[in-house]
């Protein structure tokens, strides 16, 4: 009997029943139980179950090694992780760090990609685009950052030397602690004549996000925005119920009852297929004319679902670079006695017209690279600037060359928190 529970299905939660897991304490042989349960479930729910290799799961040293063997060639997403970490991050919205996300360039040098509100880094005045030169007087790179940030005072305070975009240097002593994540990095409104433009920078679809989104859309509604720019450039996804809530806040008032998205399972689980429709909720927008999405290769899963789902209901423009390409979702299973969470790809995600063919990503209508020279909300930031221009606002960049290339060159976004995380840990899960 399976020894886990579904968590956060759209409407259904199934309970655990007693199994072999309940009969054993944590010995090495318990890995065989975990591996066997994972394999049996993959043979049922996995989207590409017919391609699973015929193996003995008990011969694998860990569930992680087993998962690497089981995944289909298209599958960059199924995972096994620590249940403790999963619940702490996704359910509770907590993380340990200084309060910023990082990016690195080709030379492994580190830059601040964004800063969470009300965190030690936020109160220290750290800004997007600052380059980390040293941590605790040690040169910091993407391959040694975790080590050097553990070398501070009892791993509680770390001394950072930053190089600012104007080439000046500053030093900040920043506490490393448990933080409460507010995934709304910025919400603001720009008014140009009769054009009222809401701008939302949204970082992750975690369980605590709905309250923060409600606050942002209350502001948008009070100012009667008629254009919306949603910045998802680093949003790696998250829970289905959160993307549904954001969809309802955007479209629920005007499109209640219309199809937002649909799920399609393998041929053994067609009874699980669902059609999700918009619902009117408090603070749903009511006079929205157009939507603009800002994306990068780090825009994944639930973010792509939102973009794809909205595109059939509003004039929608994609700005930035191609998204990651994950038109599939997962169910999440928690073992009762073991510290494992398991999430296999289980269904395709389609918009109201049945489109789900974007494993290569959703391409940008206007291709503009990310640029760390500008903070979020600065109208000279090239992606936001392009959105404003398309809306009809006469704004021009201070430096036209920034439309072509960031002074930092190409870089990779590293994590949702400043102790690095696996990008694929952030996915659309139900």
N, C-alpha and C positions, 0 to 999 in steps of 0.2 A: 504494500500500500504506500502511496506517495507520502513523503514526510515533510511537506512544505505547504505554504498557503499562497494563493494569489494575493497580491497586494495592489490596491488601487486599480482594479478593473473599473470600467466606466460605471457600471451599476451593480456589479456582483462581487462578493467576497466569499470564497469557499473556505471552509474550515479544515483543519488538519484532523486526520484520524490516526489512531495509534498504529505504529509501524515498527519495523525492525529498529529504526532509529531510537525509539523509546525504550528498547530493551538493552541498549548498549551504553557503556560509558566511553569516554574518549580515548580509545586505543588506536594504534596504527591501522587496524583492520577496519575502523570506521570509515577511512578513506574509500575503501571498497564499497561500502554502503552508499556513500555520497556519490561516487562515480557511477554506480549502477543506476541509482535513481535519476541522475542527470541524463544518462544515455537512454533510459526507457522513456523519459519525457520527451527528449529530442525526437525519438522515433514516432511520437504521436503529434506534437504541436509544432515542430520545427517546419518553417516554410519550405525548406528544401529537404524534407525528411527522406525522400526517395534516393538522395545522393549520399546518405550517410554511409561511411565505411562499415563493414562487418568486422567488428573488433570485440575484444574482451575488455570491458572498462576496468576490471579489477587489476589489470596489469599496469595501469598508469599510476605514477607516483603521486599525482595531485589532480584535483579537479581542473586546475589551470592548464596543465599539460593535456588533459583529456579534451578540453574545449578547443585548444589549438588544433588538435587532430580532427575534430568533428566538423569544424566550420567549412561551409561551402566557399567556393572561390569568390563569390560575390559578397560574402559575409565578412565585413570589417567591424562588426558591431556586437555580436553575442559575447557575453562575458560572464565570468565568475569573479566576485569581489567579496571583501569582508562585509558581512551583514552589519556589523557595528558602524563601519564607516558609511555605508550606504544609508542607513536609517538616520544617522546623525546629520548627514549632509542634505539628503532629499526630504526627509520627513521633518526634521527639526530646524533646518536652515542654519546649521552651525558648522564652523570650520576653525582650524587653528592656524594662525598666521598673523601677518601684520596688517592685512586688509587691502592688498592690491593684487592685480593680475599682471602677468609678465609676458613680454615678447622678446625674442632674440633675433639677431641678424646672422648673416652667414659666418661671421667670426665668433659666434657664441656670446657676443656681448648682450647685456640685458637692459631692457627698457620697460618703463611702467606703461602698461596698456590701458589700465583704468584703476580707479580707487573706489572701494565701497564706502558709502556714507557711514559716518559715526563709528569709525574704526581708528586704531592708533595711527595708521598712515594718513587717514583723512584729517585727523586733528593735528598731525605734524605738518600739514600743508603740502604733502606730496602730490604731484600732478602728473597727468598723462604726458608721456614724451620724455620724462626725466630718465637719463641713463645712469645705471648703477655702476659706479667705478670700483668701489671697494665696500666690503662688509667686514667690520671688525679688523680694519687695516689689511685685509687680504683681497687681492684682485678677485672680482666675482665674475663668473661666467655661467652659462647654462649648465655646464657639466660639473660644477662644484658648488653651486648655490646652496643646496641642502646642507652640505657639510659646513660651510662657513657660517651659515645662520644658526647652527647649533653650537657655535663657539663663543657666544656672548655670555653675559652674566646669567648663569644657570639656565641658559637657553631662553631667557625671559626678555632681555633687552639686547638689541643689536644696533651697532653704530654704522650708518650708511653714509657714504660719500656719493653725492649725485652730481652729474654734469647736466646743466639745464640746456634747453635748445639755444639760448643766447651765448652758450659756451662758458658761462660762469659756473662756479662750484659751490655747493652747499653741503653741510653735514647735518644729519638728523639722527637722534637716538630714538628708536621706535620699539615699543613693546611688542613682543610676540605673545599672543594670548588667544583664548577662544573668542571668536567673534560671532555676532548674529548677522546673517547675510541679508541685506536688502538688495534684491536683484534689479530694482529700478535705479540705475546709475544716474539718470537725469530725466526729468519731465519738465518741459517748459512750453510756453506759447509765444509765437512771433506774430505780431499784428502789422499788416501792411494794407492799409485801406480796408476793403471789405474781405480781405484774405486773412483768416485766422488759422494759423498753422500750428498744430500740436506736434511736438518732437519728443519721442520716447526712446531712451536708450535702455534696452532690457537685456539682462545678462543670462538668466537661467529660469527654466520652468520648474522651480522647486515648490514644495508644498506650501511654504509661507508666502509665496508670491502674490496670491490673490488679494490680500489686504493692501499690499503696496500698490498693486494695479488699480484697485478701487479708489485709492487716494489720488492717483494720477488722473484717472478718468473723471473723477469729480471735478478736478481743476479744469480739464478739457471741456466738460459740459458747461461749467459755470461761464466759460468764455466762448461757448458756442463755436468750437473749431469746425471749419469746413474742409480742411486738408489735414492729413495725418502722415507724418514721417516716422517709421518704426525702424530703429537702428538695432539690427541683430548681428552685427559683424563678428562678435565673439560668442554668440549664444549657441551652445552645443546641445540644447534640447532639454528634455525632462518629462514631467508627468502629463498624461493626456488630459486630465481634468483641468489643468492649468491652461493649456493651449485652448481648450474649449471655452474657458472663462474669458480669456483675452479675446477670442473670436466673438463671443457674445457682447463684450464691451464695445467692440468695434462695430459690429453689424447687427446685433440682436434687435435693435429698435426697428430698423428698416427691413430686415430680412428674417424675422422670426418665422420658423417653419420651413425655411429653405435649407437645402442640404449644404452642410459645411464640408464634411468629408465622409468617406466610406472605408470600411476595412474589408479585406478579402483574404481568407485563410486557405490552407492547403485543402485538398479534397477530402480529408478525413474530418475536417472541422468546419464545414460550411455552415453549420448551425450557429457558429460563433460570429459570422459576418454581421456587421452593424452599419447602420446609416445614422450619422450624427447630424442633427439639425440645429440651427441657430435658435437661441431663446433670448427673449428680451429680459434684461437684468437692470438693476438700478445703475444709473450712469451710462447706459448704452448710448452711443452717439446717435444723433438724430438728423443732422444736416450735413453729413459727410459726403463730399463730392469725389475725392481722389485719395489714393493711398500710395505712398512711396516707401519701398523697403531698401535698406542699406545692408549689404551682405559681403561676406568674404568666404574663403574656403573653410573657415571655421564656423560657418552658419550651418547648423546640422539638425536634421530630424524634425523635432517639434517646430523649430523655426521654419524649416522648409514646408512642413504641413501648413502652417499659418499662411505663408506666402502663396503656396499653390492653391489653398482653399479659398483665399480672398480674391484670387485673380479672376474667378468666374462671376463675381458679384459686384465688383467695382472697377473702374479704370485704375489699373495697378501698374506701377513702374518699378523695375529692379535696378538699383544703382550699386556700383562697387565692382566685385568680381564674382565669378561663378561660385555657387554654394558647394557644400561637401558632396552631396548626392546620397541621401538615405531615405528612399521612399518606402520604408518598412518600419514596423513597430514591434515591440516586445511585450511579453508578459514577464512579470517578476515573481520569483519564487524565493521564499525564505525558509531555510531549514529550522526546525524547532530547537534542536539541541546543539547544532554546530554553527559556527560563525561564518556561514557562507550565504551569499545571495547569488542567484543564478537567473540570467535573463537571456533567453533564446529569441532570435528573430522569429516572429510567429505570424505576421500578416503584412500584406501590402496596404499602403495608405493612398487612397485616390481622392481627387477632388470631385465636385458634383458632376463633372463631365466624364469621369472615369479615368482621368489622366494620372499616371503614376510612374511614367517612364523617365526618371531622372537620376539614375544611378551615376551618371556623369555630372550631376549637379544642375541647378537651375541657372541658366546663363543671365548675365546682367544685360539690361537694355542699354545702359551707359556704363562702359567699363572704366573704372577709376580705381587705382590702387589705394589701399589704406595708407594713411599718412599720420605719423605720430607727432608731427610738428605742431598740431593744433589740438586743443582740448575739445571734448564733446560740447556741443552747443555754440562753438565759435563759428560764425557764418562764413569765415574764410576756410573752414575745414572743407576740402574739396567735395566730398560726397554730399554733405548737407548743403553746401553751396549749389551744387548741381540740382538738387531737389527744389531749392528755393527758386532757381532760375526757371525750371520747368513749370512751376506753379505760376510763374509770371511776375515774380519779384525781381526788380532790377537791382541785383547785387553783383558785384564783381570781386574777384579775388585780389588781395593785396599783391600777390606774386603769382602771375599766370603760370609760371613754370611749375608751381606745385600741383597743377592739374596733371602733369605728365609723370612726375617722379618724386617720391619722398626723398629728402636728403639722407634718410637712413637706408635707402635702398630696400631690397626685399627683406622681409623678416617673417618669422614664424611665431604665432601666438602659442604660448606654452601651457597655460593652465587657467582654471577657474579660481584658483587661490594660489598664494605665493609659495606654498610647498606643493610641488608639481603634482598634477593629476593626469590620469589617462583621459585623453579627449573623449574616447568612446564610452567612458563611464557616464557621460552626460548624453543621454539618448532619449528618444520618445518612448516612454514606458507607460503601460496601462496598469 
